[in-house]
Amino acid sequence: AFDCMEELKMDKEALKACAQGQRGTDLSIQIGDRAMRPELNRSYVPWVTANGQHLEIGDKHELVEPLCALMEDPKPMLCPGGGQ
């Protein structure tokens, strides 16, 4: 994330102030409230959503393979067959 901020010439101090201030706290609470909506019927954590759909990650909570399966080529090196 830091490299992206540098590349995009973002105001790091403003982002830090937001993240560590009341605005960041309020946003985190809003996200938490939204994630706990009863109609989502979530029964465990982590509950991963990608492209608007629940992503099954298995008992080991392995994220790389399921996320890589959603990506189009060229995939990152971390993905099987990626970095080519």
BELTAJO-V458855 format. One record per pair of residues at least 12 apart in sequence whose C-alpha atoms are under 10 Angstrom apart, sorted by sequence separation. I is the first residue (numbers start at 0). GAP is how many residues later the second one is. D is the distance in Angstrom with one decimal. If there is no record, write none. Layout:
i gap d
I GAP D
I GAP D
//
This chain:
i gap d
34 12 9.2
41 12 9.6
54 12 8.4
66 12 8.6
67 12 7.7
47 13 9.6
64 13 9.1
65 13 9.6
67 13 9.7
39 14 9.8
46 14 9.6
63 14 7.6
64 14 6.7
67 14 8.8
45 15 7.6
47 15 8.8
63 15 6.8
64 15 7.6
44 16 9.4
49 16 9.6
63 16 9.1
49 17 8.0
50 19 8.7
49 20 8.4
//
